[in-house]
Amino acid sequence: MTKELNLETIHKDLKRFIIESGQTQKQFAEKMGIPPAHLAVLLSGKHSLRLPTLIKILNILNKKLIITDGTPD
């Protein structure tokens, strides 16, 4: 079964994960090596995240992306 990722949820979750990590967006942007304004754009949901960028964010947060087909185990 093909299922589209809910990008709005991903952006919201990433923002929440950063907040829960105790870091400001400025601190997090520094870890990513990008300007804080660029991170704000990435998290705004107005632009799609490239997979390498998403992986970099998740690695810094020590989170994993698990993709399933939506059926229960």
Phi, psi and omega per residue, in radians:
M1 nan 2.312 3.111
T2 -1.646 2.315 -3.126
K3 -2.386 2.336 -3.130
E4 -1.420 2.416 3.076
L5 -1.216 2.490 3.076
N6 -1.529 1.704 -3.045
L7 -1.153 -0.579 3.119
E8 -1.080 -0.736 3.116
T9 -1.131 -0.710 3.132
I10 -1.071 -0.804 3.140
H11 -1.075 -0.777 3.133
K12 -1.107 -0.741 3.137
D13 -1.117 -0.724 3.135
L14 -1.082 -0.752 3.089
K15 -1.038 -0.795 -3.126
R16 -1.105 -0.742 3.133
F17 -1.076 -0.692 3.121
I18 -1.131 -0.781 3.105
I19 -1.064 -0.812 -3.128
E20 -1.110 -0.430 3.129
S21 -1.322 -0.167 3.122
G22 1.454 0.168 -3.129
Q23 -1.771 2.609 2.975
T24 -1.420 2.867 3.081
Q25 -1.100 -0.573 3.117
K26 -1.114 -0.801 3.131
Q27 -1.103 -0.731 -3.122
F28 -1.156 -0.717 3.115
A29 -1.060 -0.678 3.107
E30 -1.073 -0.718 3.111
K31 -1.114 -0.577 3.125
M32 -1.398 -0.300 -3.110
G33 1.382 0.506 3.133
I34 -2.258 2.786 3.080
P35 -1.170 2.562 3.117
P36 -0.962 -0.618 3.130
A37 -1.106 -0.622 3.112
H38 -1.196 -0.695 3.085
L39 -1.090 -0.726 3.121
A40 -1.032 -0.696 3.098
V41 -1.145 -0.762 3.141
L42 -1.069 -0.665 -3.085
L43 -1.501 -0.161 -3.069
S44 -1.214 -0.417 -3.093
G45 1.497 -0.006 -3.129
K46 -1.415 -0.301 3.126
H47 -2.272 2.564 3.090
S48 -1.271 2.533 3.059
L49 -1.501 2.378 2.996
R50 -1.319 2.592 -3.101
L51 -0.986 -0.774 3.114
P52 -1.055 -0.618 3.109
T53 -1.191 -0.764 3.109
L54 -1.058 -0.760 3.131
I55 -1.102 -0.716 3.123
K56 -1.088 -0.774 3.110
I57 -1.058 -0.833 -3.112
L58 -1.115 -0.672 3.110
N59 -1.101 -0.766 3.120
I60 -1.087 -0.659 -3.138
L61 -1.431 -0.093 -3.074
N62 1.025 0.761 3.121
K63 -2.041 2.770 3.106
K64 -2.065 2.597 3.029
L65 -1.793 2.112 3.127
I66 -2.048 2.133 -3.117
I67 -1.903 2.210 3.115
T68 -2.190 3.005 3.116
D69 -1.559 0.072 3.073
G70 1.558 -0.062 3.115
T71 -1.561 2.509 3.125
P72 -1.100 2.673 3.112
D73 -1.157 nan nan
